[in-house]
Structure formats: C-alpha cells, structure tokens
Amino acid sequence: MNFRKNNPAALRFAERRRREDEAPRLSTEAPDLVSLRLEIEEQGGSAQPKYIRRIVVDTAPALFFLPCGDPRCVDGGHDVTASVMQAIRCHTESFDGTDDCFGSIGSSPCARVIHFNAVAEYQT
C-alpha cells in the first residue's frame, strides 16, 4: 500500500495538488473573467493529439501548470502561468504561447514542446 503513495507519479500528483491548493483563486485574480479555454498541442516524441482544457473560473487556481506528456520525463512540465495571467490581466480575448519542457529523460533534456491557444471571455 505505501508503494502506491510513494511512487514517483503519486508524489508528482500530490505536489501538483498542493501547489493548486496554495495558489490564489482565478476568480480573485481576474474577477471579470467569465470563461477560459486552452487548446493544447504537444510536440516531440510520438504524436500527441490536440486537446481542449476548459477552465472552471469560479473554482480554478490561478496556476497553469501542464504536466509533460512523456511518462519517462522526470521533473518536467510546462508552467505557462505567467503568460496566461498577463494576457488575462490585459483582458486579451485570444492569445497563444509556446513552452519547452524543463525536465529530463535519463541524462538528456526532454524535447517536448507545447503550443497553446487560449480564448477568454470577460464581463462587459
């Protein structure tokens, strides 16, 4: 039983959950944000399909960390919080960005890159 709680994936999930719990709420940081949708495409390694992440503004943390899609990647992921929050604070309705994974696979750096397109809606 302890193996499941202490395996690397469970520890990463617990750390991510802790960061989300400690982050300020998106509704507090951007009170006039009504909706936010991120279209995410990851490149590198095997082909990954594009997926859409709809953010529940009322309860979501103001933290936009996307885990690396390669299960072999250690200490990787994509923290796009700064670019997403900057666009939201400027009331940008459509924006995009790119982020390289900062993890490693064995002794090599991870080669995964994400591209995201975001659509935000604000109160008028």
C-alpha positions, 0 to 999 in steps of 0.5 A: 500500500505505501508503494502506491503513495510513494511512487514517483507519479503519486508524489508528482500528483500530490505536489501538483495538488498542493501547489493548486491548493496554495495558489490564489483563486482565478476568480480573485485574480481576474474577477471579470473573467467569465470563461477560459479555454486552452487548446493544447498541442504537444510536440516531440516524441510520438504524436500527441493529439490536440486537446481542449482544457476548459477552465472552471473560473469560479473554482480554478487556481490561478496556476497553469501548470501542464504536466509533460506528456512523456511518462519517462520525463522526470521533473518536467512540465510546462508552467505557462502561468505567467503568460496566461495571467498577463494576457488575462490581466490585459483582458486579451480575448485570444492569445497563444504561447509556446513552452519547452519542457524543463525536465529530463529523460535519463541524462538528456533534456526532454524535447517536448514542446507545447503550443497553446491557444487560449480564448477568454471571455470577460464581463462587459 
